[in-house]
Amino acid sequence: MALRCFGVLITKELSGGIARRLISTTASRSNFLKESPNAFLNKSILNRYTRLKYDPKMIQATYVWIDGTGENVRLKDRVLKKIPERPEDCPDWQYDGSSTYQAQGGNSDIAIVPRALYKDPFKIGEHDVIVLCDTYKPDGSPCETNHRASMQAAYDKTKEHEPWFGLEQEYTFLDVDGRPFGWPANGFPGPQGPYYCATGAEKAVGRDIVEAHTLACLYAGVEFAGTNAEVMPAQWEYQVGPSLGMKAADDLWVSRYILWRIAEEFGVVVTFDPKPMEGNWNGAGGHTNFSTKPMREEGGIKAIEQAIEKLSKQHPKHIKAYDPRGGKDNERRLLGRLETSSIDKFTWGVADRSCSVRIPRGVAKAQKGYLEDRRPSSNMDPYSVCNAILTTCLVD
């Protein structure tokens, strides 16, 4: 679903009856989250400690980084004795890379370098922060999953084009047993159709988590654009941006971390897997909206079409960059149906969600704006995706 905030640039009912509803019986509801320890913890006990007073000069800083999977984050906290105003005010740190799939035990210190600061919605201190970091090997070179360094280099070469990115993040709620949250224990919900942008207990599950996530992201300083229920039940989407340069990619990783943390408190699992359920169920994408200053000016459609032409000639490169397994995850999702293009062929069109790259109808009408690359998977690394787009469209 096209990122709605880019609009500033341009002026069935349920099937099968009660027996097949998303939440079908009292018996099946009683099984929800029964194996999730966090769902049974008394969260109010923490309040007695959050009311404790301590020296406000002591700042809790949560360092967050991408681990060796390229799709998960790790974190650890430290106490600072000065309020950080810039990432550079936070000291570099290190961690055991042999426990994060990034090093062997004999030489396992991996360095983390602060790159962006956010207000922390989980800590009680007014100045407590989330510190987004990237990772480096003992020899000083970026870790294999540190694609931020490459994107930064590409952005530094293309700043005069003022590249904007807007990112759409689809995801799915699961129970700890791996089944989509709210699905009947012994069966399936009704077919897709009633769930997209829906309301009602039989159509939408997990909205408390979704709305808590929105508020926490806005507090943190993420340029959060919106959210909606998606086509498959238990599937949702949110959007960040449009933002200049590195901001949207940084925001996406921090917003993922915030979502994981909030869902953890509810005892619910969040997956960014691009095809969590096989069969006639929509997958999950990470649609990426891209715009440059020439695209946003009058007659910018010509610059948009030129960028699409360049993208069409680098399809294999982009497929490899658009999921953390070099295209293997997207093989399950880009099937040429269920609102996806074929992984083997580049296509583009106006208002066509079955294409690789879409020009929204409003952009075509205004003859300026942006393009939407629909190929990235939901578990993509936004640094890798944005770097590929920058190098293809503006550097190469």
Disulfide bonds with the S-S distance in Angstrom:
none
